[in-house]
Amino acid sequence: MDTSRNKFNITGHLQIAKSYSDGSEEIVFDDHNIIVSGMGVGLSYLFSASGSTNILDYQIDRFQLGTLGSVSLEFSTTAELGQALATIAEYGTNSNLFLETTTQIVNGVDEANKIFALIPQSKITRINDNSVRYTLVLNEDACNNKTLNEVGLFMKNPTGSAVTKSILVAYRYFSDISKTDEFSLIFRWTINF
């Protein structure tokens, strides 16, 4: 069974590159991603008009990175990362990332105080009528001394809660990347609707 698709026929692709100060890049990952059931949950709130009345709440505008990813999480039922970075310090206090602490919906349960890195609007690009690219950039000061091996994209707040409640919509495990200040890490994540 192709786990990169769901009944909405949404697919995705992720490329990860190390970017060095001399302008060179090294592609370290290039493969499909997993669209998880949270995408269906978020879209069902939208299409049934039972969730947020603000269209911005349905945007995919945040992500998490983690250190305990595995192939066993690459299924549509995955609702959270194996072990998401849990503090601002882990993401890097001097990094380029804008971070938000809020609630995450995990299998219908609200889990408070989760850290999310926000995706600037300038890093969300429409590729064509059916595709959007999210460019996640971790500069030289972000996530240093962490061995990263998973990433997830999140829909902002599909329930329309007064307190933002984000839900995982896409996930990918990748081989360990030991992040250092010698390079930036660029995630180019394309979702095809």
Secondary structure, 3 states (H helix, E strand, C coil): CCCCCCCCCCEEEEEEEEECCCCCEEEEEEEECEECHHHHHHHHHHHHCCCCCCHHHHCEEEEEEECCCCHHHCCCCCCCCCCECCCHHHHCCCCCCEEEEEEEEECCEEEEEEEEEECCHHHEEEEECCEEEEEEEECCCCCCCCEEEEEEEEECCCCCCCCCEEEEEEEEEEEEEECCCCCEEEEEEEEEC
